[in-house]
Amino acid sequence: MKSHCKKIIICFLIGYINCGNLSAQNNEINWLSFNQLEDSLAIKPKKVFIHFYAEWCSLCNKMERKAYKDPSVISKLNKEYYAVKMNIESTEKITFGGTIYENKNAKKVNAIHQIPLLMASRKNKPFSLPATVILDDTFTATARYFQYLNAKQLLKTIE
């Protein structure tokens, strides 16, 4: 009888711990890297939300502290999108779609990686942050935003 009780208690504790992990995961956005994104898209096509930022960007940091902590934003992004966050000054070589992308000016101040330049540039305008790109499930850009978005504005963009 004691052995049976121990098994029940152990199963209960494992279930409790797993539930705790699930609820903790729902308290933040499940950010992916571009490498993870490519793998995820190969398994299951889904809309993509990309946030480009830099550590020195005060509005990017404000979005991180405010908009990306909002429970409604977290829920919507985690449920309906693959969310990717990328530092535009990254020096990492990224292979995506069989092509290698890199920050060719990495030794210069505020050098921008190729991926944000390709995905979040505007004709006849300088690159600016924060930059958000939304793609449909065929990886076609449906919207680009180059401004701070509070939680309410962000929710409106991902509806």
Secondary structure, DSSP 4 states (H G I P E B T S, - for coil): -HHHHHHHHHHHHHHHHHHHHHHHHTTS--EE-HHHHHHHHHHS--EEEEEEE-TT-HHHHHHHHTGGG-HHHHHHHHHHEEEEEEETT----EEETTEEE--TTTTSTT---HHHHHHS-BTTB---SSEEEEE-TTS-EEEEE-S---HHHHHHHH-
